[in-house]
Amino acid sequence: MGTKSYPGHIPQIEMVVRVALVCMMINMAAANAATKVQRFVQDRFVIGLACDPPNSNDMDDRYAEIAEAHFNLVVGGIGAQKPEAVAKQLQLCEKYGLKAIVSIAGLEPNQLPSGPACWGYIVRDEPGTKDFAGLRTRVDAIRTNKPGYLAYINLFPNYASDKQLGTDNYDEYVKRFIKEVDVDVLSMDHYPLLRPDADGRDGYCKNLEVMRRYSLEQHIPFWNFFNTMPFGQHTDPSEAQIRWQIYTSLAYGAKGVLYFCYWTPKGDEFPKGGAIITAEGRRTRHYYQAQRINAALKKLAPVLMKLTSIAVYRIRPNDDASVVLKGTPIRSLSPGDYLIGIFRHADGRRAVLLNNYRFAYTAWPTVVFDANSATVTEVDQKTGQEVPVIDDSPEIEGLQLSLDSGGGRLFILPQR
């Protein structure tokens, strides 16, 4: 006898098939969840460096020196290039509380080192679009064999040629990189000219804006390298110019800043002066500059990791700041040259990073926030604690803030 069918009734055989299909789908979903590859997740703000110290008998002292300057990430590949040197590098990074992104050193993905100090592996520097397909294969292989570790790739700056990029505009280059390579961190290097006759600061900011936008779209952090030494057309930066490059990155929401270079590379490209450490191993003035700047960054870092960028505003000397900043936590700002980052804190409060766009002069802006000053706090760059905002010129009407040349200050405002 056949099975009788009527509206709402499922024949017995069909029901068995459907149940089997549902069970199979559930099992497949469970298997996929179990085999889903763990991605790299950044858990701290990056204060990093390129050009690691050479593999030598005094490596222990050299890594202690890095930690003393308040760095927390070493991007290797120059000093430690062979597996034995990489292993030593990771051992010393662990000893001194540092993380490292290390050279692949010719190893296959399943042979790469791991451990508490290892964040990941250097895959490529400054690729063009023609390289993206091959890079995706390498990134996937590392993810499969070393889940949770970073396959690190650093991009060209926006002043690279179309031939280098492989596209006719920088935005398309970054967009394609994200789509075709599927990375966990965006990173680029940009070394702005900071000469009286050649000012590359606005181009630097445009590059940061592209990184910011795609970082927010993809929900991944971005880092950037900046200049610490004289080479080519670049003058030797002052402490204020180094500070400007860093605080500008912070205003755009960077979750990592990386010094180029730490150890001065040898070769025709770098014949003049030195980076943070000379090629012979001597500390330059940049070491002490970085140490001072990094000490403040280290205190800001926990709060910076809790902020999501909402907007960035450039206030030029002739701008009406009340118009430009309408709708932001700042109601008015006295005339000057500033970059302002607006953020949302993880706890719902608002944050403002006020950066002095001038690296040759200090600034004393008078600021009116949209909240009572008594409810506004500042993240103290000596302690990391939130403290009441102090008027730096109490005998002058309004809230005046002192901003060092190229520097910045971070304020937290109530939720609104």
Buried (B, 14 or more C-beta within 10 A) or exposed (E): EEEEEEEEEEEEEEEEEEEEEEEEEEEEEEEEEEEEEEBBEBEBBBBBBBBBBBBEEEBBEBBEBBBEBBBBBBBBBBBBBEBEBBBBBBBBBBEBEBBBBBBBBEEEBEEBBEEEBBBBBBBBBBBBBEBBEEBBEBBBBBBEBBEBBBBBBBBBBBBBEEEBBBBEEBEEBBBBBBEBBBBBBBBBBBBBBBEEEEEBBEBBBEBBBBBBBBBBEBEBBBBBBBBBBBBEEBBBBBBBBBBBBBBBBBBBBBBBBBBBBBBBBEEEEBEEBBBBBBBEBEBBEBBEBBBBBBBBBBBBBEBBBEBEBBEBBBBEEEBEBEEBBEEBBBBBBBBBBBBBBBBBBEEEBBBBBBBBBBBEBEBBBBBBBBBEBEEBBBBBBEEBEBEEBEBEEEEEEEBBBBBBBBBBBBBBBBEE
